Amino acid sequence: MAKAKRKSAKAKTKRKAVKAKARPRKARAAGAKTKAKPEKQARKAKPQVPAEMLKRLKDVLISEKERIMGDFMTLRNTHLRSSQRESTGDLSGYSLHMADIGTDTFDREFALLVASSEQDVLYGIDQALRRMEERSYGICESCGGHIKLTRLKAVPWARQCLRCKEAEESAGGEES
């Protein structure tokens, strides 16, 4: 019986030691500074995009929007409005070969996939134009910091700075 009590006392001592190691240090809790995560720092910076660059980026966004809208019209007229028989040019009443039907179906699905991804870009462009009007263009939506001009030149509809975007992608997130 005495051995059992000694073993349970040793087990309790070990558990206390493990719990003590898991607790945060009191020095840290007493006010030691730690870096806050970008999401927690909800600071609002003023945009640093020069007026001339802003106009150029706006022109790029508008021309890209027009290009995408033209692509939508082409896709709609060639793949999405016509039936499979009309799109292949076969006006006879005979059925097509199975491989031809498969190819046509693949082409239609691919066109829908392209339209879907282009729709996402179009939404991003519209949001970027809205942010320009609100004078919040060039500010990261995650951390509130500035988006570098090199990033805005590469992706004018970017909503996040490179650091926040990389963190989002490594966490398994999505978008611009």
C-alpha positions as CSV (number, residue, x, y, z in Angstrom):
1,M,0.0,0.0,0.0
2,A,2.9,2.4,0.8
3,K,4.4,1.7,-2.6
4,A,1.2,2.6,-4.3
5,K,1.0,5.9,-2.5
6,R,4.6,6.7,-3.3
7,K,4.0,5.9,-7.0
8,S,0.9,8.1,-7.1
9,A,2.8,10.9,-5.4
10,K,5.6,10.7,-8.0
11,A,3.0,10.7,-10.8
12,K,1.4,13.8,-9.3
13,T,4.8,15.5,-9.1
14,K,5.5,14.7,-12.7
15,R,2.1,16.0,-13.8
16,K,2.7,19.3,-12.0
17,A,6.1,19.6,-13.6
18,V,4.7,19.1,-17.1
19,K,1.9,21.6,-16.4
20,A,4.4,24.2,-15.1
21,K,6.4,23.9,-18.3
22,A,3.3,24.4,-20.4
23,R,2.3,27.6,-18.7
24,P,3.5,30.9,-20.2
25,R,6.4,32.6,-18.5
26,K,5.3,35.3,-16.0
27,A,7.8,37.7,-17.4
28,R,6.1,37.5,-20.8
29,A,2.7,37.9,-19.2
30,A,3.9,40.9,-17.1
31,G,4.4,43.0,-20.1
32,A,7.2,41.8,-22.3
33,K,6.6,42.9,-25.8
34,T,5.6,40.4,-28.5
35,K,5.1,41.0,-32.2
36,A,1.4,41.1,-33.1
37,K,0.3,39.2,-36.1
38,P,-0.6,41.3,-39.2
39,E,-4.3,40.4,-38.9
40,K,-4.4,41.8,-35.4
41,Q,-2.8,45.1,-36.3
42,A,-5.8,46.8,-37.8
43,R,-3.9,50.0,-38.7
44,K,-5.1,52.2,-41.5
45,A,-2.4,53.6,-43.7
46,K,-2.9,56.4,-46.2
47,P,-2.4,55.2,-49.8
48,Q,1.0,56.0,-51.2
49,V,0.3,55.5,-54.9
50,P,1.3,58.7,-56.8
51,A,-1.5,60.3,-58.8
52,E,0.2,59.6,-62.1
53,M,0.7,56.0,-61.3
54,L,-2.8,55.7,-60.1
55,K,-4.1,57.0,-63.4
56,R,-1.9,54.5,-65.3
57,L,-3.1,51.6,-63.2
58,K,-6.7,52.7,-63.6
59,D,-6.3,52.7,-67.4
60,V,-4.7,49.2,-67.2
61,L,-7.7,48.0,-65.1
62,I,-10.2,49.4,-67.5
63,S,-8.5,48.0,-70.6
64,E,-8.2,44.6,-68.9
65,K,-11.9,44.7,-68.0
66,E,-12.8,45.5,-71.6
67,R,-10.6,42.6,-72.8
68,I,-12.3,40.2,-70.4
69,M,-15.8,41.4,-71.4
70,G,-14.9,40.8,-75.1
71,D,-13.7,37.3,-74.2
72,F,-17.0,36.7,-72.5
73,M,-19.0,37.7,-75.5
74,T,-16.8,35.5,-77.8
75,L,-17.3,32.5,-75.4
76,R,-21.0,33.1,-75.1
77,N,-21.5,33.3,-78.9
78,T,-19.3,30.4,-79.9
79,H,-19.7,27.8,-77.1
80,L,-22.5,28.6,-74.8
81,R,-25.3,29.8,-77.0
82,S,-25.3,27.1,-79.6
83,S,-26.2,23.5,-79.2
84,Q,-23.6,20.8,-79.7
85,R,-24.9,20.0,-83.2
86,E,-24.7,23.7,-84.3
87,S,-21.3,24.3,-82.8
88,T,-19.8,21.4,-84.7
89,G,-21.4,22.5,-88.0
90,D,-23.2,19.1,-88.4
91,L,-26.7,19.8,-89.5
92,S,-27.6,16.3,-90.4
93,G,-29.9,14.2,-88.3
94,Y,-27.3,11.4,-87.9
95,S,-25.5,11.1,-84.5
96,L,-21.9,12.0,-84.2
97,H,-19.1,9.7,-83.3
98,M,-18.5,9.2,-79.6
99,A,-15.1,10.8,-79.7
100,D,-16.5,13.9,-81.4
101,I,-19.1,14.2,-78.8
102,G,-16.5,13.8,-76.0
103,T,-14.3,16.5,-77.6
104,D,-17.2,18.9,-78.0
105,T,-18.2,18.3,-74.4
106,F,-14.6,18.9,-73.2
107,D,-14.4,22.2,-75.2
108,R,-17.7,23.4,-73.6
109,E,-16.6,22.5,-70.1
110,F,-13.2,24.2,-70.7
111,A,-14.9,27.3,-71.9
112,L,-17.0,27.4,-68.8
113,L,-13.9,27.0,-66.6
114,V,-12.2,29.8,-68.4
115,A,-15.3,32.0,-68.0
116,S,-15.4,31.2,-64.3
117,S,-11.8,32.2,-63.7
118,E,-12.2,35.3,-65.8
119,Q,-15.3,36.2,-63.7
120,D,-13.1,36.1,-60.6
121,V,-10.6,38.5,-62.2
122,L,-13.4,40.8,-63.3
123,Y,-14.7,40.9,-59.8
124,G,-11.3,41.8,-58.5
125,I,-11.0,44.6,-61.1
126,D,-14.3,46.0,-60.1
127,Q,-13.3,46.0,-56.5
128,A,-10.0,47.7,-57.3
129,L,-11.8,50.4,-59.2
130,R,-14.1,50.9,-56.3
131,R,-11.1,51.2,-53.9
132,M,-9.6,53.8,-56.2
133,E,-12.8,55.8,-55.9
134,E,-12.8,55.4,-52.1
135,R,-9.1,56.4,-51.9
136,S,-8.2,53.1,-50.3
137,Y,-6.4,51.6,-53.3
138,G,-2.9,50.3,-52.4
139,I,-3.8,49.4,-48.8
140,C,-3.6,45.8,-47.7
141,E,-7.1,44.5,-46.6
142,S,-5.5,42.1,-44.1
143,C,-2.9,44.1,-42.3
144,G,-3.7,47.7,-43.3
145,G,-0.1,48.3,-44.6
146,H,0.9,49.5,-48.0
147,I,1.0,47.3,-51.0
148,K,4.2,47.8,-52.9
149,L,4.0,49.5,-56.3
150,T,5.9,46.6,-57.9
151,R,3.0,44.3,-56.8
152,L,0.3,46.7,-58.0
153,K,2.1,46.9,-61.4
154,A,2.1,43.2,-61.7
155,V,-1.4,42.6,-60.3
156,P,-3.3,45.9,-60.4
157,W,-6.3,44.3,-58.6
158,A,-4.3,43.0,-55.7
159,R,-6.1,43.3,-52.3
160,Q,-3.2,42.2,-50.1
161,C,0.5,42.9,-49.7
162,L,2.8,40.2,-50.7
163,R,3.5,39.0,-47.1
164,C,-0.2,38.6,-46.3
165,K,-0.9,36.9,-49.6
166,E,1.9,34.4,-49.1
167,A,0.7,33.7,-45.6
168,E,-2.9,33.2,-46.9
169,E,-1.7,30.8,-49.6
170,S,0.5,28.8,-47.2
171,A,-2.5,28.4,-44.9
172,G,-4.5,27.1,-47.8
173,G,-6.5,30.2,-48.5
174,E,-7.6,31.6,-51.9
175,E,-7.7,34.9,-54.1
176,S,-5.7,37.9,-55.3
